[in-house]
Amino acid sequence: MRRPNGVLIETNLATGNVREIDTCMCGHCNRHIPMWKHQSGTGYWCSHCGKTLCPSCAGNGDCDPLEAKIGRALARHRFYQNVKEL
């Protein structure tokens, strides 16, 4: 079992009941996923990077971690900054 990364606070407006649900983060898009989905065995894992995945990232079928996306965005930014200086 992985450690939770956050807490989802759910409030029932009709009854006023408040429920706190532990969440984990998707390693590819940083969405929060309720931990009970992973405890029940319906959670997704990336076999390449070993991170927890949300259903939409698991459906993509490829490993594209958030760190790689940020690295590509920074490389594009540096490229365009260099082009502007010319």
PEHUUR-V332132 format. One record per pair of residues at least 12 apart in sequence whose C-alpha atoms are under 6 Angstrom apart, sorted by the first residue. I is the first residue (numbers start at 1). J is the second residue. Records with the same first field share a line. If there is no record, write none. Layout:
# PEHUUR-V332132
I->J + J
This chain:
# PEHUUR-V332132
4->22 + 23 + 24
5->23 + 24
6->22 + 23
7->21 + 22 + 23
8->20 + 21
22->35
23->35
26->52 + 53 + 54
27->51 + 52 + 53 + 65
28->64 + 65 + 66
29->66
